[in-house]
Amino acid sequence: MRPGPIQGDMVHPYLRRRDEIEKEEYPSEELRKILEKTKGVPLFQEQAMNIAIVAADFTPTEADELRRSMATFKAKGVVSRLREKLVSGMMKKGYEKDFAERIFKQLEGFGSYGFPESHAASFALLVYVSSWIKYHHPDVFAAALLNSQPMGFYRPAQIVIDARNHGVEVRPVDINYSFWDNTLENIPDQRCALRLGFRQVKGLKEEEMHILVSSRTRPFTHIHQLLEIGISNTTLEKLADADAFCSIGFDRRQAFWEISALTDRPAGLFAGHAPASNSEPDVRLPAMTLSEHVIHDYSATSLSLKAHPVSFVRDQLNALGATRSIDLQHLNDGQIVKVAGLVLVRQRPGTASGICFITVEDETGTANLVVFKNIFDAYRKEILRSKLLMIEGKVQKEGQVIHVVAGKCFNVSGLLRKLAAIEEQGADVLTLSEVDEKGQPDSRGKSRKILPLKNPQAEIFPASRDFK
């Protein structure tokens, strides 16, 4: 819904009448003809013009002036002049003053981007088509959205989580199965699996990945084969960072160890020959924990198929009294609650009187938070700087829609340090510090990388979608 109908108090009455919760009412048969298709609620600019003509004796020219003035209703003198003419005209035709005032208030809302019916219908068609595809073919829908990034309201992690929640199997980036785009892989008698593409890996070049795919006439069995076809060491490291070597038996740490053993690609007379050394003695590397894998997944692809980051700090959040997002549905309207999650979106629309709307995500789903201006001003630093935000507030339920109206806000991002192996490496949870680049000496006394190389300031978790 556009802000115009929302500000004009049209949306909720329309929805209640559509769902047969509220009875349709028409003060006259002439207005029924105009408003019947929208359950007695004016939603379109054409309806506003027709109401002015039929119920207030506007001429067609005056009605068109009303339409053109909707975008400048707040301009000096325009509001009072049109209000007086509309209200007095409707009262002369026998309508109650309260009804005439309410109609004007609704029309005044069109000053905030009210739509003509044709424009609204064009958008509605896209919405219905998208909804149909998402409901019947969630695998196709998710793949298309991922291949169209960057766009829209949600980031790849949320698109993937939603697809999995709707029964789609999502498979990781892999050197033997992935293409540049996200693709669909057939599963007999089921919907397709979604294979993540190389485009999801930060820093990979599309041209180089096309070389990899075109050379994949048979499955790769060792990392040095990629070096031989012209894939650079830097790209190999990015693929290892994304844990893309699992089909040949290497997790990201083992893959980095193998890559560090490869020499630079031969050039000149030696081009086309295998690297001088591509075999390594068996070395038992310490296994990465699941939380370490997740933090590196987010670093490389901004998502993880292994686990949600918040799941690793659930015990601490429980100790703080935080409720899981999925459990909000079991609480009563008005109940005081704490809820925490990664910040996905912060919105502060100009039409919302300073209210900030925040979406946070934990391992069970998302929660919608409402922060009024006085609370936003009091907790501005916590709201804008938190990766992991916890709020204490009041549950607000309207039908199946649940919000939490914030009373207090807490930056609990420090809990995410559990994800990094800080005891061993001193890593900062929101960055991959230079300590992460330190390795272990090999048998020749040279330092060996076993973790991804990163910009020390690069953030692990993707930035939220925020207001400007």
N, C-alpha and C positions, 0 to 999 in steps of 0.2 A: 504494500500500500504506500502511496505517495504521502508526504507530510500534509498536503492540503486536506484531503478527506479525514486524516487523523486529527488535525487541529480543529476541524469543523465538527468533531464528534459524530462522524458518520460511520466509521468502520465498525465499532462495537455494536451499534444498533442493527447494522446490516447483517453482521455475523449471527447475532442472536435471532434475527428473523429468518435467516437462511436455515438455521438449525432448529427452527420452530420452537424456540425458547420464549420468544416474544411475538405477540400478535402484530400483523401488519395493520397500519392505520392510515386512512386517507381522509382529510378534512373535506374533500369535494371530489366529484367524479372527474372534473377537468384536471385536477392534479393526479388522480389515479392514472389517467392516460399517459401522463408524463413520467410518473415514478414507479409504475407497476413492475417494470422489468428489473428495478433495483430495490424491490421490497419496500417502497415508500420512502427511500432515503436518497437524496440527490448526490450522485457520485461524479457526474460528468459535466463539463462546461456547457454542453448543449442543453442539458436539463436546467441549469441555472438560467440560461437565456429564455427558455420556454416558460419557466415559472414566472419570470419577470413580465413576459408578454401576457400570459394567460391570467395570472393572479394579481398583477399590479398595473395592468394596462400600459406597460412600456410599449413603445413602438419598436419595430424590428431594428431601427437605427439605434435607439436608446439601449436595446438589449445587447447589440454588438458593442456599444460603448462600455456596457457593464462587463462584457467578456474581456475586452481589451484592458479594462481598468483593474481586473482581478490581480494582475501582477504588480500593481502599484497602489493597492488598497491603503497602504500606510502613508501614502503621500498626503501632504497637508490639504485639507478641504475635501478630498475625494470621498473619504469614508462617511462623513456626516451628510454630505449631499445625497449620495446614493442610498444611504440608510433611510433618510427621511422620505425620499421618493418611494422606495420600495415598501416601507412599513405603512405609510399613509395610503398608498395605492391598494395594498392588500386589505386594509381595514375598510376602505370604501367598498370593496367587493364582498364584505361580510366576514372576513377572517378575523379571528381573535388576535389581539395585539401580541400576546405571549407567543402564539404560533408564528406570527410575522417576524418577531424579533429572533426567534429560533432559526427560521429560514435564513434571515440575514446573516446570523452568526455562522451558519453552515457555508453560505456562499462566500463569506469573508475568509474562510479557511482556504478557499481556492487560490488566495493570494500566495500561498506556499505551494506552488507547483501542482495545481489541479490539472488533470488531463482531459483532453477531448476524448470522446468514446473510441474513435478510430485508433488513436495512439494507444489507449489502454488495451484495446483488443489485440493490437500487434504484440504488445508485451505479454499479454495473457496467453496468447497462442504459444509463444516460446516457453512460457512457464509450464503449460500443460504438456507440451511435447517432451520437455526435459523431465518432468515428473513421471511421465509414462515410461520413458527409457530407463530412468533410475529405478522404478519399481519392478519392471519386467526384465531388464537387462543391466543389473548393477555392475557387472563386470565390464561391459562395453562403456557404460557411463563413466566409471572411474578411470579407465584407460584414456578416454577422450579428454577428460579434465586434466589428467596428469600431462598429456602431450600438448596441452594448450597453455601450460604455465609459462610465465607468471600471469595470473589472472584471478579474478573473483575474490571471494571473501575468505576462503580457507586455504591453508597451505597443504603441500603434499602429505604430510603426516596425518592430518585430519581426514583427507580424502581416503587414504589407505585404511585408517581405522574404521571409518564409516563403511567402506566396502567389505572389510572383514566381518563387521557386525551384521552385515546383510548376506553373509554366507559365501563371500568370494574368497577363494584361496589366493593369497598373494605370495609370489615367489621372489627370492632376492636377485639382485644383480649378479650375473655370473658370466665369465669369459666364454663359456661354451654354449650358452643359451640366450643371452641377452642380445638385443639389437639397440640401435640408438634410441628409438622410440620405445615406449612401454607397449607390450604386445600381449595378445591373448593366446593361451595354449589349450588345446582341446583336452577335455576330460570326458570319456565315454558316458553318455546318459546323464551328464551334469552340465551346469554352466561352466564356462571356460575359467581357467586360472589366469590371473594377471601376473605377467612376468615384468618386473621392473627393468627399465632400460638404462643404458649408459648415460642418458641425459640427466638422470637423477644424481649422478656423482659430480660433486663440485670440481670444476677445473678441467674436466675432460674435454678434448676437442673432437667435434663431430667428424672431421675429416679423418683423424687418426682411428676413430672407432669404425669408420667405414672400411678402412684397410684391414682391421682385425676381422670384421665380419666377412669380407670378401675372401680372406685367406683361410677361413674356417671351413675348408672342404671336408675335413674330418675333425673329430674332437681334439682339442689340445690336451696333451698329457703332461707337459712340463712348462715352467715359466720361461725357460730360455727359448722356446719356440716362438714366443711373442717377440722377443728381442730380435730374432732372426728375420722376422717379416717386417721389421722397421718400427716397432713400438718402442718409444723412448723409455729410459729408466724412470724419468719423472712420471710418465703415464702409468708405468707398472706400479709405482709406489702409490699413486692415487687409486688404482684398482685394488691394491692390497689394503689400503685404508678403508675401502668400501667392502672388504671381505668378499671379493669377487672370485676367489680361487678355490672355493670349497669343492667344486666338482672334480678337481685334481688332487684333493686331499689336504689342502693347506688352509688353515685359518689365517687371519690377518697377521698374527705374530710370526707364524712359520713362513708365510709368504714374504714378509719383510726380510727375514733371515736369508731366504733363498735369493731374493733380489740383490741383497748386499754382496752376495758371492759372485754376481755376474760382473764381468768387465764391460766397459763401454762397447757399443756396437762397432765391429770391425769396419774400417774404411779403406778406400783405395784398392790396392792389390788383394787385400784380405776380405773385401766385401763379399758377402755370401757365405763365408765360412762360419762355422759355429764358434762361439766365444771360447777363449782359451780354457776357461774353467767354468763348468756348469754343474759340477757335482760337489756335494758337500758331505763330509763325514756326518754320521748320525749325531745330532746334538739334542739333548733333552731340554727343551725350553720350558720355563714356567708357564703353566696354563693361565690364560686371561680369565678373570672372573666374568660372570654374566653382566654385572654392572659396568665393568670396563668395556666390554663389547658394545653395550648400549651407548655409552658416551662417545665411543669412536664411530658408531653407526650415525649418530646425530651429527658428529663432526663432518663426516664424509657425505652424507645424503640427506641430512635434516629429518630423518625418520629412522625407526628401528622396527623390524619384524620380530625381534626377540623378546622384548618386554617394554613396558612403559616406565619412564624414569621415576615417576612418583611411586611406583610399586615398591621401590627399594627404600623409601623413607616412610612407608605407611605406618610402621610401628611408632616412629617419632610423632607423626601426625595424630595417631590415635591417642598418644600420651598428652598431646595438646588439646584433645577433645574435638578434633576435626571429624566431620561426617563425610563419608564418601558421596560423590555426586549422585550415584544411582540410588542412594538411600533417602534423598530429599523427598522423593515421591511418597514416602511413608510418614512424613512429618505433617503436623497440622498447620493450617494457615495461622500466621502470627507467632509461631513457635520460634524461640531464639536458638540459633545454630551457628556453628563454625564450619566453614568449608574452605578447602585449599586446593590449588592446582597450578599448573604452568599457565602463564598468561598468553592467550591466543590473540585476543582482540581488545583494544580499548577504543571506544567511540564516544565522542562528545559533540553531538549534532548542535548546530546553531539554533535549531528550533526547539531544543529540549531544556531551555532555562538553566543551563549550566550542569545538567545531569550527565554523569559519565556512565556508560554501559560497558561492562567488562565480561568477557567470556574466559573462563578458566577450565582446564582439562586435567583430570586425574586418570588413573588406570581403569576407571569404570565408565567414564563419559565426561560430559561437559556440564558446567553450571553457569547460569546467567546471573550476573550481579548488577545491582543498581546502586549507584553512589550519588547521593544528592550533593549539591554545590558546597554546603557547609562542611560535609564530611570530606569531600574531595580537597577542599582548601586545607583542612586540618591534617590530612594524610597524603598530601600531594607527593612527597618524596617516596613513601612506601608504594603508592599506586604506580608511579611512573618508572621506578627503578627495579621493581621486583621481577625476577624470573619466576619464582615460586611465591605466590601471594596467598595469604590466608586472611579471610575476613570473618568477623563476627557480626551477625545481623539477624533480621527477622524474615521468616519465610513468608512469601506472598504468593498465593495460589489463585488463579482464575481459570477455571476449567482444568485442562491438562497442562497449562502453561505455569511453570514455576520460576520465580525469581527469588533472590535473596537480597533484601535491602540492607546495605552495609551500615553498621554503626561504628565499627572499629576495623582498621586494616593493619596487617603485620607483614613485613618482609621476612620470609622464612627461607630465602634462597640458600642460606648457609647450610641447610640440611642436605642440599644436593652434593655437598662434599663427599658424601658416602659413595657417590658414583665413581670417584677417582681413587686411584691407589695412593692416597696422600701419605700413608704411613711409609711407603717405599720411595716415593718420588717427589713429594711436596707439591703436587700439581694443584693449581687453582681450579675450582670446579667450573668456572665460566670460561676458562681459557686453557689451551694446551701450552703450558709454560715451556721455557727452554730446557727445563730439567727433563721433560719427556723425550728430548732428542738424544739424551745421553744413553749410551749402550754399554755392552759388555765387550771386553777385549776378546778377540778370537785367538786361535792357536798361534797366529803370526804376530800377536801383540797389537793389532789394529782395532780401533773402535768399530763395533758392529751395531747398526741400527736395528732395533726390534720393535720400535713403535713408529707411528706415522710422523713425518716431518710436518710442522705446522707453523704458521705465523703466530708468534706468542700472543698477539692480541685477538686472534680469531675466536669468535664465540662458538661454543658448542651448540647451544640451543638456538633455533632460528628466532629472529626478532618478531615481536608481536605485530599485528596489523593495527596501527594506531591512528588516532585523529591527527590532523595537521595543526 
